Amino acid sequence: MSVHRKRFRIEEAFRGADMQMPAPADGEVGPMHREIMNELRAIRAQMAGEAYTPPANPADAATSSEVDSAHALLQTYRAQIEQCEKLKVELDLICDAINRTKREIAVLHGNSFNGEEMAKVNGELGAVVGGTEQATQQILEAAESIDQAASALVKVNSPDQQKVLSEEIQERVVSIFEACNFQDLTGQRINKVMTTMKFIENHITVMMDIWGGVDAIKAHAPLIADTREGDAKLLNGPKIEGDVGHASQDDIDALFD
């Protein structure tokens, strides 16, 4: 005798029948009940060979939008951080250049402009000027005495007087030779000054190299205007070999021809 088994509603749903959902007693459907029904529909769709897409949850959509916004904001922050890092590198380079320049200025200030070296330079240049004036005065006095003695020598006939005048001329000639020794002392003093000037020049060159070299400095150098007037504008000092814009002696002589 066969036994008849009762079929449950879920089995009838799997066979293609529509599932009849009992209405809740209070007229409202709870979230747990809704999730159970969605899962049951998904199982039924899989059993029937149909694709089933669960309904979109508004909360999930809002969460996805927030994630996208946060990701975009994060990318913006990363880009700003990269720019800040580049700016920091540039600022570090500027800071290093300023520190190196300060060290060079400190060396110049300590060893040249505000130190004993600059005082020596001033003293050496003063000694050059004083020694040159003294030697020039001594040579001129000796030349004048020689001229007077030579003139007197022509006029006297006494051998004794001629001998005295000759000895005087010889003494003045020796005096001229002694005065010419100033050239050696002047050369030594000027060499000291040139050494100091080269020291300053080297450190200034280093500072210019720190900021991009001579060409970069020239771009920021102001125009030098000649503010001299009258005769001062025409006086340019002695000519150095190779200078242009100076009149030669031949040019001056040609004016009187």
C-alpha positions in Angstrom: 0.0 0.0 0.0 1.6 3.3 -1.1 2.0 6.1 1.3 1.0 9.5 0.2 3.4 12.2 1.4 2.3 15.7 1.9 3.9 18.2 -0.5 5.2 21.4 1.1 4.7 24.8 -0.5 8.5 25.2 -1.1 8.4 22.1 -3.3 5.5 23.4 -5.2 7.5 26.7 -5.8 10.4 24.8 -7.1 8.1 23.0 -9.6 7.2 26.4 -11.2 4.2 27.3 -9.1 4.0 30.8 -7.7 4.8 31.0 -4.1 2.0 32.4 -2.1 3.3 34.7 0.7 1.2 34.9 3.7 0.4 38.4 4.7 1.8 39.4 8.0 -0.5 39.9 10.8 0.5 43.5 11.5 0.6 44.5 7.9 4.4 45.2 7.9 7.3 43.1 6.5 10.5 43.0 8.7 14.0 43.3 7.2 14.8 39.7 8.2 11.7 38.4 6.5 12.5 40.4 3.3 16.1 38.9 3.2 14.7 35.4 3.6 12.3 35.9 0.8 15.0 37.3 -1.5 17.2 34.3 -0.8 14.3 31.9 -1.6 13.6 33.7 -4.9 17.3 33.4 -5.8 17.2 29.6 -5.0 14.1 29.2 -7.1 15.7 31.1 -10.0 18.8 28.9 -9.9 16.7 25.8 -9.8 14.6 27.0 -12.8 17.8 27.9 -14.7 17.1 31.6 -14.8 19.4 34.3 -13.9 18.4 36.3 -10.8 19.7 39.7 -9.8 18.9 40.7 -6.3 17.3 44.1 -6.0 19.6 47.0 -5.4 19.9 48.1 -1.8 19.8 51.9 -1.4 22.2 51.7 1.5 24.8 49.8 -0.7 24.5 52.4 -3.4 25.1 55.2 -1.0 28.1 53.4 0.5 29.5 52.9 -3.0 29.1 56.6 -3.8 30.9 57.5 -0.6 33.7 55.1 -1.4 34.2 56.6 -4.8 34.2 60.2 -3.4 36.8 59.1 -0.8 38.9 57.5 -3.4 38.8 60.7 -5.6 39.7 62.8 -2.5 42.6 60.5 -1.7 44.0 60.8 -5.2 43.8 64.6 -4.9 45.6 64.5 -1.6 48.3 62.2 -3.1 48.8 64.7 -6.0 49.1 67.6 -3.5 51.6 65.6 -1.4 53.7 65.0 -4.5 53.7 68.7 -5.3 54.7 69.5 -1.7 57.6 67.0 -1.9 58.8 68.7 -5.0 58.5 72.1 -3.4 60.4 70.8 -0.4 63.3 69.6 -2.6 63.4 73.1 -4.3 63.3 74.8 -0.9 66.1 72.6 0.4 68.3 73.5 -2.6 67.6 77.2 -2.0 68.4 76.8 1.7 71.6 75.0 0.9 72.6 77.7 -1.6 71.9 80.4 1.0 74.0 78.6 3.6 76.9 78.2 1.3 76.7 81.9 0.3 76.7 82.9 4.0 79.8 80.8 4.6 81.6 82.5 1.7 80.6 85.9 2.9 81.7 85.0 6.4 85.1 83.9 5.1 85.4 87.2 3.1 84.3 89.2 6.1 86.6 87.5 8.5 89.7 87.3 6.4 89.4 90.3 4.1 86.9 93.1 4.6 86.8 93.2 8.4 90.1 91.5 9.3 93.8 92.1 9.4 94.2 91.3 5.7 92.2 94.3 4.5 94.1 96.5 6.9 97.3 95.2 5.4 96.0 95.9 2.0 95.3 99.5 2.9 98.7 99.8 4.5 100.5 98.3 1.5 98.8 100.6 -0.9 99.6 103.6 1.3 103.2 102.5 1.5 103.3 102.1 -2.3 102.0 105.7 -2.8 104.3 107.1 -0.1 107.4 105.2 -1.4 106.7 106.3 -5.0 106.4 109.9 -4.0 109.6 109.8 -2.0 111.6 108.1 -4.7 110.3 110.5 -7.3 111.2 113.5 -5.2 114.7 112.1 -4.6 115.3 111.5 -8.3 114.1 114.9 -9.2 116.3 116.6 -6.6 119.3 114.5 -7.8 118.6 115.3 -11.5 118.4 119.0 -10.6 121.7 118.9 -8.7 123.4 117.0 -11.6 122.1 119.7 -14.0 123.5 122.5 -11.9 126.8 120.7 -11.4 127.1 120.1 -15.1 126.5 123.7 -15.9 129.1 124.8 -13.4 131.5 122.2 -14.6 131.5 123.8 -18.0 132.3 127.2 -16.6 135.2 126.4 -14.3 138.8 125.8 -15.4 140.3 124.8 -12.0 141.0 121.1 -11.8 140.1 121.1 -8.1 136.7 122.6 -8.8 136.1 120.2 -11.7 137.0 117.3 -9.4 134.5 118.5 -6.7 131.7 119.0 -9.3 132.4 115.6 -10.8 132.2 113.9 -7.4 129.0 115.7 -6.7 127.5 114.5 -9.9 128.6 110.9 -9.1 127.0 111.1 -5.7 123.7 112.3 -7.2 123.8 109.5 -9.8 124.2 107.0 -6.9 121.3 108.7 -5.2 119.2 108.1 -8.3 120.1 104.5 -8.3 119.2 104.1 -4.7 115.8 105.8 -5.3 115.1 103.4 -8.1 115.1 100.6 -5.5 111.5 101.6 -4.7 110.4 99.6 -7.7 111.4 96.3 -6.0 109.6 97.3 -2.8 106.6 98.5 -4.7 106.4 95.3 -6.6 106.4 93.2 -3.4 103.7 95.3 -1.8 101.5 95.2 -4.9 101.9 91.4 -5.1 100.5 91.2 -1.6 97.5 93.3 -2.6 97.0 91.2 -5.7 97.0 88.1 -3.6 94.2 89.5 -1.4 92.3 90.6 -4.4 92.5 87.2 -6.0 91.3 85.6 -2.7 88.3 87.9 -2.8 87.7 87.2 -6.4 87.8 83.5 -6.0 85.2 83.5 -3.2 83.0 85.9 -5.2 83.2 83.5 -8.2 82.2 80.6 -5.9 79.1 82.5 -4.8 78.2 83.3 -8.4 78.6 79.6 -9.2 76.2 78.8 -6.3 73.5 80.9 -7.9 74.0 79.6 -11.5 77.2 81.2 -12.7 78.1 84.5 -14.4 75.4 84.3 -17.0 72.7 83.9 -14.4 74.0 86.9 -12.5 74.2 89.1 -15.6 70.5 88.6 -16.1 69.8 90.4 -12.8 72.6 93.0 -13.0 71.4 96.6 -13.3 72.6 98.8 -16.1 75.6 100.9 -15.1 75.1 104.5 -16.1 78.0 106.9 -16.3 77.1 109.8 -14.1 80.3 111.8 -14.6 80.0 115.2 -16.0 82.4 117.7 -17.6 86.1 117.0 -17.6 85.7 114.1 -15.2 83.8 112.2 -17.9 86.8 112.6 -20.3 89.4 111.4 -17.8 89.8 107.6 -18.0 93.2 107.2 -16.4 96.3 105.8 -18.0 95.9 103.5 -20.9 96.5 99.8 -20.5 97.9 97.8 -23.4 94.9 96.4 -25.4 92.5 99.1 -24.2 90.3 100.7 -26.9 88.9 104.2 -27.0 92.1 105.9 -26.0 94.0 108.4 -28.2 97.6 107.5 -28.9 100.5 110.0 -29.0 100.5 109.8 -32.8 96.8 110.8 -32.8 97.6 113.8 -30.6 100.6 114.8 -32.8 98.4 114.6 -35.8 96.2 117.3 -34.4 99.1 119.8 -34.6 100.3 118.9 -38.1 
